[in-house]
Amino acid sequence: MPPNTPYISPSPPNQMPPSTQLNGPPPDYGFLNEQPKKSFKIPFVGNSLIGRIVFALVVLLLLIIIIIIIKGIFTTAPFNKNDYLLIAERQGEILHILSTDISQTTIGQLSVRDQNFVATAGLSLTTAQSKTLVFLYDYKDTVSPNILANAYIPAIDNELKNSLSINNFDNTFNTIMKSQLDSYINELKVAYNSTNVSNGKSLLKSEYAEAKLLLTSLNTTS
């Protein structure tokens, strides 16, 4: 070595120059083991816009049905339709007797009292039945004309017809009519108790009062 030459220490083997060394933590390769995220899919619908709209409409329809069912459970019905149907049929039965069994040839077999009853009851019950049907119609409940046309008991017709041959028509008519009015009054009471609207109660109260008057007129001595 030549004299006065400074000594230079050799660099360590495989050592990177300071300017080239990396700073910070080592790289993270964990993403290689991660599972891909699955997108949410509605069963039987998928992710299409039309499918989602259809699904939303179905859910909305089910909610509406559930609300209607719950409302029906907790909402009190305005009245019992069957009770009013029985009343209309009873009115029809009495009117059938007054217009079919009592004719121009048979009315003379009745007492004056019962003849007056026929005229009064016919008008009263025709009006009452009309009001009953209008009340049902206002609540979207209609009664088939066929039901009212057949609302009579053939056995009663036969009983009145047979009473003519034994000269007992007036007594038979009076007994049958009292029975019919008693049943009519009881049916009005039942309907009144099951009615929860004021117009229905008012109607039944009026018909009840008229039925009581008719029954009283039958019991009055001529």
Secondary structure by P-SEA (a helix, b strand, c coil): ccccbbbbbbccccccccccccccccccccccccccccccccccccccaaaaaaaaaaaaaaaaaaaaaaaaaaccccccaaaaaaaaaaaaaaaaaacccccccccccccaaaaaaaaaaaaaaaaaaaaaaaaaaaacbbbbaaaaaacccaaaaaaaaaaaaacaaaaaaaaaaaaaaaaaaaaaaaaaaacccaaaaaaaaaaaaaaaaaaaaaaccc
